[in-house]
Amino acid sequence: MDLIQPRHSYAHEEWKGQIYTNTSLWTIWTILDNAGVDISLHDENFGEVESLSSDTVGISLLWAPYIPVVKDMMQRLKSKFWNDLKFVLWWQVLTQKQSKMWKTLGLDTVQFKNLFGEDVVNGMQEGTLEQVCNIQKLSTGYDVSLIPMYEKLSDTDFLTYFTKEISLYVSQWCKFDCDFCAAVKHQKEQYREAQVMYIDLSYIAERLQRLGEHKVSIYMSNLDVFQSPKQLEWFADMMLQIQKEHPWFTFNLRGLAGTKSFVYLDRQHPQILEKLVQAGFTAAGYGVDGMWPEIWKWIKKPQNNEKDVLDAIRVSKGKYNITPELLMVFGHVGVDTPESLKHSYDFVQAMVEKYGAVPRPHIAKPFVPGNDGRNHPKFQQEVATLIQQPQLFQSLDFTALASKLTHPDKAFRDLVNYYYLEMCKLPGNTTLPIIPYDIWDSQQVLEQKRKENLGKFDR
């Protein structure tokens, strides 16, 4: 099988794309390799695939805005190599799971076939990869070391990946249930095996040192770093042990976090936070998301309250020297108002000025595959439009401005975009606002927007 990492959707044609460690794709490579499947791996951020070793191609779809990218890639590969290529796609956006209220949260079978064709395989369906590869049972990613994958990389490519911030597969799932979030949620967090992470991180540190580098920056995969205290303490102890064994090497860690979870740790288990900071944790991306009680209730985020949000930001910086990053997903259709939008902006501005918080604004999209609105009856016309015009999946990018498709009321849309762009102007902001494709865009307009978005990579 050939596995392909798609080129970043906003990459210049003549330049490299966004080079980053696609840990999910590398994990699948290792699982299949352990099962005896002969794998060739390609990253199109380095350049287009020049040869294939098999007639079966697996593609990591990443998330909704990559749907048109992958459709174009599949057509290109068929034209360049042979027309009867077999494709297997996977990633969370393709998960077909049951919701409490609606039928499924990802793409259903009919939508998948309409987008990609009858012969394309949804690799997120249970047992699919085993069937494609003629294997009885594949292991999970929790107990798989990625060292066999790392060893496939030349020293040049290893440095290219690992001297940038890398992603580290630490855990999956989130016990909370925010309705706008497309992640698998409302499930107990499950950590990867500590011994597997230990040998992987030791390998990374030793190889980087051998190549003359003495640090690595890591983005942890946790959806809420602080939600599982016992497991987090195991992780911190493991990191401290690796540091002790590699005294001339530095780890820099950051990750997503919930304010309620942080406040609980600070009050009940401050030693865990102290260990984590000693291990190199420097920044927490707090899901603030609205800063208004009615909005938190509407988006099913009752775990947020004003006191905890303020305490988390203040205490993170003042007590632990953890930089608070403010993930402000706002512009929720049906609940945000001119007053709440202004309040969100004013709050972020105040936290930047008072605590040096990092603004990370995003615009809520009401029907992203995976979130609760995806199969809500009131959004079925918009979902049907996406299936008919797949290029519009790009407008579901959370860093994209509100569009007519996602925010049909013009006055509200204009106000959301105004405060979003103002928030992006605040000191330290890391969000690059994306121009969305829209329903009535001509090919000429789409091409102009594509050019305006080139090079706008999220960090």
Salt bridges, closest charged atoms under 4 A:
ASP2 OD2 - HIS42 NE2 2.71
GLU13 OE2 - ARG450 NH1 2.72
GLU44 OE1 - ARG76 NH2 2.68
GLU48 OE1 - ARG76 NH1 3.83
GLU48 OE1 - LYS80 NZ 3.95
GLU50 OE1 - LYS80 NZ 3.74
ASP108 OD2 - LYS103 NZ 3.73
ASP155 OD1 - ARG207 NH2 2.89
GLU165 OE2 - ARG254 NE 2.68
ASP177 OD2 - LYS300 NZ 3.25
ASP200 OD2 - ARG192 NH2 2.62
GLU206 OE2 - HIS246 NE2 3.13
GLU233 OE2 - LYS275 NZ 2.89
ASP237 OD1 - LYS275 NZ 3.01
ASP266 OD1 - LYS319 NZ 2.90
ASP289 OD2 - LYS301 NZ 2.55
ASP308 OD1 - ARG267 NH2 3.99
ASP311 OD2 - ARG267 NH2 3.29
ASP311 OD2 - LYS307 NZ 2.75
ASP311 OD1 - ARG314 NH2 3.04
GLU325 OE1 - ARG254 NH1 3.49
GLU325 OE1 - ARG360 NH1 2.78
GLU325 OE2 - ARG459 NH2 2.53
ASP346 OD2 - LYS342 NZ 2.76
ASP372 OD1 - LYS185 NZ 3.65
ASP372 OD2 - LYS300 NZ 2.65
ASP414 OD2 - LYS410 NZ 2.66
GLU422 OE2 - LYS425 NZ 2.89
ASP438 OD2 - LYS404 NZ 3.72
ASP441 OD2 - LYS449 NZ 2.83
GLU447 OE2 - ARG450 NH2 2.70
